[in-house]
């Protein structure tokens, strides 16, 4: 069984994919107290001793959840963690890390975007530009791969996220509210775990960056209607602002070429699972 290092195992994505990874790999998921990714000396020592076949880098600074993370340093700290691992790429087989659709620059419409469009615009925000820098480096590497996430939902997601908030509205007998409608691409978080396993077991990958998304465009209003119907919410959906916000969707044909036949969780099924989880909290 291959040995895998998972960083960020206590975060939203990490804690959801950890059980899936453990079915396929010998997983080591150290907390920050055990592995400080900002300390390049400690990272090298950990990798030298661990002899990992795969590194799955999910850790991301989050001041809302950890007092050690400083908002003004989020970009720098994220880059430092990435490059602390990157500079030791000779000590592991492959590294997968989480990119973001923000790399395409969210000042503009992002419509069924393909990987070849990276660089059409340079992201103006720190988060998007940080991920853009990582992607540029990964593309020139021998063994580092960017799994570029768009909309992702599931258990333990932040209360402010749209699908979780819509379900909370129904649980609290309130109308589902939308700031402004837009087209999105949402993927159930467990799908990412299965994708990671499939990519990690392949002998060779054709590219170093992949859009990780369902490939299906859906509006926030359509999602709200699914939640409303499944929860028998009697209130009309409220939209604060007329018109459409900028689209945020991607093409996943490159990924599906690698993983022929992969089945994404339908949005109706994923929402039903999310409803079950949120009801378990009440």
N, C-alpha and C positions, 0 to 999 in steps of 0.2 A: 504494500500500500504506500502510495506517495505521501510525503510529508509536506504539510502546508502551514504557512504562517499567515494568520489573519490579524490585521490591525483594525482598530475601531470596532471590536467585537461587542461593545456595549451600546453602540449607537443604533439608530432605527434600522438601517440596512444590515449592519453586522449581526445584530441579535436575531434577525429573521432568517438570514442565510446560513448561520452557524450550524443549526441542526442538519441542514441539507448537505453542507460540506462534510460534516462528520460521518455521513453515510458513505462517503466516497474517498475520504482522505484521513490520514492521521493529522488532526488539526491541533495547532498550538495557537492560543488566542490570549496573549499576555495583556494585562491591564497597563495603564500608563505608568503606574508605580513600578512595574517590572521592566518596561521598555519605553524609555523616553525618546521619541522619534526626533526630537530637536537636538539630541546629543549624538553627533555622528560617530564618536568613539564607542559609545555604548551600543549603537546600532551595528557597527562593524563586528564588535565582539559577539553580539547575540547571533548574528548571521553565521559567523565562523563556527560557533559552537552548535548551532541548530542544523546546519546542512540541509536546508529546505529545497524541495523540488519546485515548489510554487509559493509565491508571496501574493496574497490578495490584500491590497492596501485600501481599506475603507475609512481609515481615520481621517477626520477633518475637524479643524478647530471650530468650536461652537461656544461662544461666550454665554449663550442663554442656558447652557447645561453645565458648564465647567468654569469656575472662577479663575482657573489658571490661564484660560484663553482670553486675550485682550482684543476687543473689536478693531482697534487701529492696527493690529499686527496679524490679522487673520490671513491675509495674502502671503506675507513673508513667512509666517509659521507653517502654512500649508506647503509652500515651496521648499522650505527647509526640511520638512518631514519627507517629502517626495525625493529630494536630492540626497538625503542621508541614506535612503535605500538605493537610489539610482547609482551612486558612486560605488556601491558594493555589488553591482550586477553580476560580477564574476563569481559571487558566492552562492547564487541560487540559479535554478533552472529558468524560470519565467516569473515575471511580475505582471499582475493585472491591477489596475487602479481605476477608481471611479472618476470619470470626466463628467462634463455637463453640457447640455444643449446651449448653455450660455456662451460657449466658445464661439458660436455663430453670430453673437452680438444681438442681444434682446432689444436693442433700440429699433430694430427692423423686424418686419414680418419674417417668421421662420416657418416656411410652408413645405412640408414633405421634403425637407432638405436632405441632400446626399453628402457623404463625407468629402467629396471632391470640392465642395463649396467652402470648406474651411479656408479662412484667409481673405474671403471677399470683403469682410469688414474686420477691423480689430476691435474687440470688445472694449467699451469705455469704462465699464465697472471693474473694480478690483477682482471680484470673484471670477467673472468671465475671463478676464485677461490672465489671471493666475492659471486657470485650467487650460487656456490657449497656450501658454508657455510650456506647461507639462506635455501637452499633445505634440507640440513641435519637437520637443526632446524625444518623446517616445517614438515618433515616426523615424527618427534617425538612429534609434537603438537597435540592438540585436535581439533583445528578449523582453521588452517592456510593451504592454498593450493597454490602450485606453478603452475602457468600457463606458461609452458616453451616454449618461442617463438623461432622460427627459422627465415626464411625470411618473412618479413612483408612489404607490400607496399600499397600506397594509397595517397590521397590528403594530401598536406603539408609535405610530406616526404622530407628529406634533398636532396639538388641538387646533392650531390655526390653519392647518392644511384643509383644502376645500372639501374633499370627500368626507374626512372625519368630522368637519364642522357641520356639513349638511346632515349627517346622521345624528349628530348631537342635537341639532335643531328639532329633528323629529322626535328624539327621545324626550326632549323637554317640551313637547307639544307647542312648538313655535313654527312659523313659516321658514322654509329654506330661503336664505338670502344670497344673492350674487351681486358683487360690486359692478361687474360688467361682463357680458357674455363674451366668450372667445372660443376658438377651436384649439383643442389640446390633444395630447397623446398620453394616455395613462397606462401604466403597466403594473400588475400585481407584483409585490416585492419578492414573493417566493420564486417567480419566474426567473429573476436575476440569479438566484442561487443555482437553479438548474442550468442556466446558460453558462455560468462560470464553470460548473463541473464539466460540461460538454466541451467548452473551449480548452480547458486545461488538459483534457485527456488526448486532444488531437496532437499528432506528431508535428504538424506544421500548420501555421496560419498564414493566409495570403496577405494580410494587412496588419498594421499596428494600431488601427483605431476603428471602432465599430459603433454605429448608432444602436443603442440598446433601447428598443421601444417596440410597442405592439404593431406599429405601422398603420394603425387605424385612427382616423381623425374623428373626434367627437366633441360636441360643444358642452360647455359647463351647464347650459340649460338642459340638455339631454341627460346628463349625469344626474342633475337634480331631480328630473322627472323619474329616473330609475329608482333613486333613493325614496322619493315620495311614494311611488307605487308599491315598492317592497315593504314599506313601513306603514302603509295606509294613512299617510298624513293628509288631513282634510284641508289644510291651508293652501292658498295660492302661492306660487313661488314669486318672490320679490326680487326685482332687478333694479339696483340703485341708479345705474346710468345707462341711457339708451345707446344703441350702436354696438360696434364690435371692438374689442381690444385686439392687440396684435396676436397673430396666430403663433403657436409653438408646437409644431409637428415635424416628424422626420420620416425619411425613407429607411426601411430596415432590410433592403434586398441584399446588401453585402453580408449582413449577419445570417440571413436565411440561406445564402449560398453555402456558408460554412456549416450551418446546422439544418440541413434539409429535413423537412417534416416536423420541425419544432412547433409545438402547440402552445400558444399563449393563452392564459386564463381569460375567458370572455369577461368583459366589464361587468355584466350582470352577475356572474358567478363570484367574481372578486368582491363586489359590493356586498353580496349576501354573506360572504365570509367575514367581511369587515363589520357588518351589522351584528353578526353573532358575537364577535369579539367585544365590540363596544357595549353590547347588552350585558356581557359577563362582568363588566366593571360596575354596573349599577346595583 
